[in-house]
Amino acid sequence: MHLSGIAYGGDYNPEQWPEEVWATDVALMREAGVNLVSIGIFSWALLETDEGRFDPSWLDRMMDLLHRAGIAVDLATPTAAPPAWLTRRHPQIRPVTREGHVLGQGARAGFCPSSTAYAEAAAHITEQLGRRYAGHPALALWHVHNEYGGHVPACYCDASAAAFRVWLQERYGGLSALNAAWGTAFWGQRYGDWEEIDPPRLAPSAVNPAQQLDFVRFSSDALLDCFRRERDILHRVSPGVPVTTNFMASSCKNIDYWKWAREVDIVSNDHYLRGEEPDNHIDLSLAADLTRSLAGGRPWLLMEHSTSAVNWQSRNIAKTPGQMRRNSLAHVARGADSVMFFQWRASRAGAEKFHSAMVPHGGTQTRVWRDVVRLGADLGALAPVQGSTVTAEVGVVWDWESWWALELDWRPSSEHTYRERVWACYDRLWRWHLTVDFVHPSADLSAYRLVVVPSLYLVSTEAAANLAAYVAGGGTLVVSYFSGIVDEHDAIHPGGHPGALRELLGLTVEEFLPLRAAQTVELEQGCLGEVWAEDLVLQGAEPILHYVDGPAAGKPAITRHRFGDGHAWYLSTRLRGEHLDHVLVRACADAGVPTARADLPSSVEVVRRVGADASYLFAINHGDTDAAVPVAGTEILTGEVCDGSLKVPAGEVRVVREPRS
Ligand code: GAL
């Protein structure tokens, strides 16, 4: 993207306002330092008022106005909001739920990804917009659609069923391969004709898990095909302008973003705080680290977040003074080259009128607006940070396929969830100021001294070999319970659990021993486990901690296995907080990774971006007492020169330019 400095702005929906307001908007954008806005995201019905009737004159005027003001445009294809005329003419584009309900018009995202009528109409409007604005000087970036999979991750209609069958034929070639992969001998589910196969619609009991897994894969791919079709049109008619689509990296379960990230010119992400959670800034860091990892370490765009409250949680908690600034700069610290919001001006009408905005309903006489202006000035000063990158020493394995499989029906305990384990591990590493990359289980892990595997229930033989090679080469791996259990078809790896990792971990899990609700188990040295326990038989691993009570009393709970030149740790119960620290600290010692720092409170987030001429140390104080951060260089936001230590007041952010040594 040809923008210098950090991009600043948000979703802008001028079509919701009379044109008199536009000039005010643009003047305010300039006042706030806005240099990029996303427009047209939901404007299909206002650009193509009926089939073949394309009238973009208002958008022409808007694009010109923004250009004259020096504000670049991230122009959307409006295909996330199919117009009412389209649904009326082609009712079959409406998505169908698993229960067979046909979803109606009047919201957004009402389309079936496998509908031909939708595909043709989406291609048509994309081509029209692409051709019209390809050479427009304001155009910086294409924003395809909006949050694919956000409201309707999968459609179960007949067109989807037909497309699913084609996808399966490509994947398996023949029915006998499908029957074998799906294990259809079970419950007599054998298929003799492709036409007999349906999406996993509501059924009398648990639907074949391999069928369910393949349907999620298919649905993610069907949406990806929608994206590719629009992207390819834009690449053809508007060469040289990058194309993105906004992800929901850490919150969207149904999209395999590892696959998607390879298809965009630049990765962009939306993140919203879970307002009620006290440590929601750690979840923000997780989302930012995951997004950077999807981007292969390259800078990425924060496409949406909020200036204050959202409107769609149960209780929409407003941000406290300073929180928006900390949130925004935490994204930048972790590799974002933009700070964008939903949305520029709060909507008067519609479902999102209680959502915060850069220009709130109260206008410029508000704290939010003053904070927006201040943030714009900060980002202006941080322009040199653009393009710099973040280096992580710890890898955390993240895999959407394993997430899907882990949470299918009929597992040993429904209390065990994927996101919880990832969160529990990430949270501890965050508090030790360790920067984390998320990695696919088949990725090259050699850059990390420590790799954490939070419940990788589904693992392919190839990925298991990759983890083993990492340890054999000297790496330290920490694996949590219920990992390595099934292959890509949700079939148990043979020979006893955890089939794919047994040799690497030097043990067999003879039996899963899930705990009762609220039950805990005690381990040696005062560690407490919950939710899960296991009956382990060691075959080379050394016991580190035993169970003191519970169903596995006296048996090993935490183990360590020397494998090649490295170590593989195994945690057979759910440890959290300081109980998890107790074990992680020892694994980190194996890996030579520092843990809690005496010189830095855990509530101060410290991340470094490294550029060609300098590095930039971001220090974000989430606590309520001032902190001293060891660093030398020049603080960019205050101009302070620091020689070894810098005071970061409670709630504040500092960014120090450190000369490259
Ligand atoms: C996002 C969406 C935006 C807006 C926002 C509200 O998920 O992309 O259009 O709805 O949520 O928080």
Residues whose N, C-alpha, C, O or C-beta is under 5 A from the ligand:
A	BS01	GAL	E147 V310 F342
